[in-house]
Amino acid sequence: MDILYLLIPLSVVLVLAIVGVFGWAIHSGQLDDLEREGDRIFDEEPAGVDRDQVRQPNGS
């Protein structure tokens, strides 16, 4: 029963943190244009790859 004195305030803090992060995401524009992100997969030209990300053939 004593653990409830710890778990209830902890869960309230967790819920407030989640609501705060969600509110920040909404107000900073993270969820403004969801359709564009879904259509990006159909773009004809793929995104370029940096030269340091290209896998080099093994020399041996």
C-alpha positions as CSV (number, residue, x, y, z in Angstrom):
1,M,0.0,0.0,0.0
2,D,2.9,2.3,0.7
3,I,4.2,1.9,-2.8
4,L,1.1,3.8,-4.1
5,Y,2.4,6.9,-2.5
6,L,5.4,6.7,-4.9
7,L,3.7,5.3,-8.0
8,I,0.7,7.7,-8.2
9,P,2.8,10.9,-8.2
10,L,5.4,9.2,-10.5
11,S,2.6,8.3,-13.0
12,V,1.2,11.9,-12.9
13,V,4.7,13.3,-13.6
14,L,5.0,10.8,-16.5
15,V,1.6,11.8,-18.0
16,L,2.5,15.5,-17.7
17,A,5.8,14.9,-19.5
18,I,4.1,13.0,-22.3
19,V,1.5,15.8,-22.7
20,G,4.3,18.4,-22.7
21,V,6.3,16.7,-25.4
22,F,3.1,16.2,-27.5
23,G,2.2,19.9,-27.1
24,W,5.7,20.9,-28.0
25,A,5.5,18.7,-31.2
26,I,2.2,20.3,-32.2
27,H,3.3,23.9,-31.6
28,S,6.7,23.5,-33.3
29,G,5.2,22.2,-36.5
30,Q,6.1,18.6,-36.4
31,L,2.7,17.4,-37.4
32,D,1.8,20.1,-40.0
33,D,2.2,18.3,-43.3
34,L,1.7,14.5,-42.9
35,E,0.6,14.0,-46.5
36,R,3.9,15.2,-48.0
37,E,5.8,12.7,-45.9
38,G,3.6,9.9,-47.2
39,D,4.0,11.0,-50.8
40,R,7.8,11.4,-50.5
41,I,8.3,7.7,-51.1
42,F,6.9,8.1,-54.6
43,D,9.4,10.7,-55.7
44,E,11.2,9.6,-58.9
45,E,14.7,10.8,-57.9
46,P,16.1,9.1,-54.8
47,A,17.9,11.1,-52.2
48,G,21.6,11.3,-52.7
49,V,24.1,9.4,-50.6
50,D,27.2,11.1,-49.2
51,R,30.5,9.7,-50.4
52,D,31.4,8.7,-46.9
53,Q,28.3,6.5,-46.6
54,V,29.0,4.5,-49.8
55,R,30.3,1.1,-49.0
56,Q,33.7,0.6,-50.5
57,P,34.7,-2.8,-51.9
58,N,37.1,-4.8,-49.7
59,G,40.7,-4.5,-50.9
60,S,41.5,-8.1,-50.2
